[in-house]
Amino acid sequence: MSDQVEGAGELLYGFNHDEAVKSFKEGIRADSTCAMCWWGVALVLGPNINLPMDPSAAAPAWEARPRASSSRAWAVRCWTR
């Protein structure tokens, strides 16, 4: 799973947002409790240098947070503060 998250992160930081979302979602299909995958979708949909943030964009990931295993959900809580 870490390879999936890492690859999606590389796409994100390369500003290939469409492919990054697809990659994070592939990770979610493989492991629906992957908190970092859910967080990644929210991050991609958030603000960046080219686009302002749509406040509702992170809602799916935020609502999915309780489905993440407790050992992984801490990262979502920490990174969204």
N, C-alpha and C positions, 0 to 999 in steps of 0.2 A: 504494500500500500504506500510506503514511503516513496517509492519510485514514481508512482502515479501522482502523488502530491508534488513531488519535486519537478516532474515534467510539466505539470499544469502551471506551477509557479514560474518556470522559465518562459512559458507562453505568455503568461500575464505580464511579466517584466519586459517582454519583447513587444508589448502593446498589441498582441494578437488575442484580444479579449474574447472573440467568438470561439476560437479553438480552446482557449483556457477554460471557458465555461463548459464546453463539451467534455474536456478532459476531467475536470472536477466532478462532473455528473457521472462519468464512467466509473470514477472511484466510488461514488455513492451507490451506483448499481452493484458494485462488487462488495461493498460493506456499508450498509445504511447507517451504521453507527460511527462512521468516520467523521468526527467533529471537524477536522482540518479540511475535509472536502466541502462540508457545508459552509464553513467559514470562507473557503476559497471562492465559492459561488457568490457570497455576499461581498467579498472584497472586489471581485471583478465587476460586480454591478454597482459598486460605490463610485465615489468621485475619482477623477484622475486629471491629469494636466489638460486633457482635451475635452472633458465633459463634466458638468456639475452633477452632483448626486441627486437622484430621484429618491426622496425619503422612503418610499415604499419598496425600493429595490432589495433591501436586506431582509424584508419580512419573512420570506420563505426559509432562509437559513436561521433566523432568530427563532422562529416557531419550531424548527426542527431540532433545536439545541437539546431539549429534554430527551430526544431519542438517542443522542450520543451517549456512549458509555461514560460513566462518571469519571473514569481515569483519563478520558480524552476531553471531556467537556470543559475542564479547567482552562484549556488554551483559548477556547472561544470566549469564556468570561473575561480572561485577562486581556485579550486582544481587542475586545469591543468596548473597553472603558476609555 
